[in-house]
Amino acid sequence: MAMEKRFHKKIPSGHKHSHSKRNSRRPEVFSFMKPEITPSLKNVLAKIGKPPSAPFVPDEFQKQALAAIKKNDCLVIAPTGSGKTWIAREAILSVMEKGGRSWYASPLKALSNSKWVEFGLHFDPENVGIITGDTKENTEAPIIVGTTEILRNQLYDAMHRGDDLNCDLVILDEAHFLGDTDRGVVWEEIMIYLPVRVNLLLLSATIGNGDEIAAWLASIRKKTCTVIREEKRPVPLYPMFLHPSGCLHPFLDGKKAGPAVCEFLKKEKFSHRGSRRPPDYAGIIRVLERFNLLPAIFFLKSRAECDTALSCRAGLPPLKNPEAFTDDLYDLLDRFPSLSSHRQIKALRTAGLAAHHGGQLPAWKLMVEEMMNRGHLRVIFATSTIAAGVNFPARTIVLFNSDQFNGHDFAALSATEFRQMTGRAGRRGQDNIGFMLAVTGRFMDLGHIRKMLSAAPEDILSQLKNDFAMVLNLLLSQTPADVKKIFERSFAAWQQNKTDGHTASAAALLWEDFSLHLGFLQREGFVDASGKLTDDGRWAARLRLDYPLLVAECLREDAFPVDDEKLLAATVAVFAYDRDDEIQMATKELPHKLMAALRKMLVAVRPMSRRLQSAGFKSPQLYPSAGVAM
């Protein structure tokens, strides 16, 4: 009774127990789906269950990787969930025992937050710090977790001061991001700038040309980089196809598409692909629940789709174990009391559903991850962020689309992206088998999914390129001649050397582009005639933004409302807005001071934006809606 009262005190009106009378009756929701399976799946589904518990014994590849990283650099390529984090933890422990420091870098704040919590539990919180764009705690700890951009910036600072990096081991998780079009440059910069004495551990599930990357690293770092590969998944993957009727079929027949897939593809040729109606999420969940295929991760196209999908809770039966669910939810709300009024708490509480994506609060994502790991959630609706290393796999992953947004447009899933997603299927130590389920729809090409099931990971290509932030920060510690030598040591130059037998073209193109950036900075007064940063250039370099010159121009023109913290936050937020379209708002209803501040800032940056465009450089479209939202 005490718990009942205490829980109701935490949850606002409208957020009651999942087993209360108010929530025991749900509206009937009609679904065309009738849960069925083909006879050939009976033996497969009979494998569902938990493997017998056994003491942990490291695999041979884990022992080999640990031995290698203690001596030199190491690149580990192994499936998701196979135990790469164990290698990282043991390597960190080895460094700690010698009084050294370790830096664990990931591409995502969500993954960094997750590892911060995990390492804190393993090594004790006082030994683990975190540095991301959102959080900065315990920065002198012997273990630092953060994003790759923060680590790169620390290398910039160390080079500027002429100091060594205060670190003895660097771990780059999700190392295949080296080939990411937008952010791969950060990984390559770290590998080039990192002091040779600091051992480098690279972890990835999907790299095709590991030997090439290792050879390049050995050439620039003058030390061995051992490549450790493991092909076997810790939990076998079984691909399935869900017919619109609700019947589950094997996706493959040997290495070919199964009969049901082939039949559907033939019919699809004579009709418009898929339906424009939203997927029957409730019907799909009922099918999965009927055959013990939950929990599941549903990978959707956008954050908005993830949030909208939560409305399917109305078509689901109550949770099977509401008492244990409620107890654990209460414990987590004790840690994050503000989440008791979260707009999505009802879907989580009543139906075991949650949305997880980059637009969610860090605390909400942590709570969702914990509830999933405790076995309380049916489904997480997610964007591809989860696929990149966040540690809460499921029994089944469900694909509704065969394409994915790559930061610029929707493109067919690559083998790397596909492996990242399917790597979430099957929980080591909890599942004998994991499942991938392909669902028909407007954006689903079943033929492409079949190809991806047997596709090898793509080779990583260098993405090194100049931007003003990089040029300014290099000039903090390097002369233009030094920068030219850096380009000659780049992965781009190495790859071209292997192809053409010389490094001149790739390095020359990078140098030519650098010179164009340098010339513009000199004309704008950020760099002097000798190639050294001016006072303006030095503080502009420290902005560490994608477009530092626009912010620098606002500072030069005194265009920021520095006397009003709220207005200042609103105007600066415009430069951090990550959407490519504006939100339409009724400007007449907005505060006059806010509109005036935004207008002054936009007027101030317009000349610089035009000069950038005239010189052939990209200048972003700025959207005031981010400031309005503040």
Secondary structure, 3 states (H helix, E strand, C coil): CHHHHHHHHHCCCCCCCCCCHHHHCCCCCCCCCCCEECHHHHHHHCCCCCCCCCCCCCCHHHHHHHHHHCCCEEEEECCCCCCHHHHHHHHHHHHHHCCCCEEEEECCHHHHHHHHHHHHHHHCHHHEEEECCCCEECCCCCEEEEEHHHHHHHHHHHHHHCCCCCCCEEEECCHHHHHCCCCHHHHHHHHHHCCCCCEEEEEECCCCCHHHHHHHHHHHHCCCEEEEECCCCCCCEEEEEECCCCEEEECEECCEECHHHHHHHHHHHCCCCCCCCCCCHHHHHHHHHHCCCCCEEEECCCHHHHHHHHHHHHHCCCCCCHHHHHHHHHHHHHHCHHHHHCCCHHHHHHHCEEEECCCCCHHHHHHHHHHHHCCCCCEEEECHHHHCCCCCCECEEEECCCEEECCCCEEECCHHHHHHHHCCECCCCCCCCEEEEEECCCCCCHHHHHHHHHCCCCCCCCCCCCCHHHHHHHHCCCCHHHHHHHHHCCHHHHHHHHHHCCCHHHHHHHHHHHHHHHHHHHHCCCECCCCCECHHHHHHHCCCCCCHHHHHHHHHCCCCCCCCHHHHHHHHHHHHCCCCCCCCCCHHHCCHHHHHHHHHHHHHHHHHHHHHHHCCCCCCCCCCHHHHHC
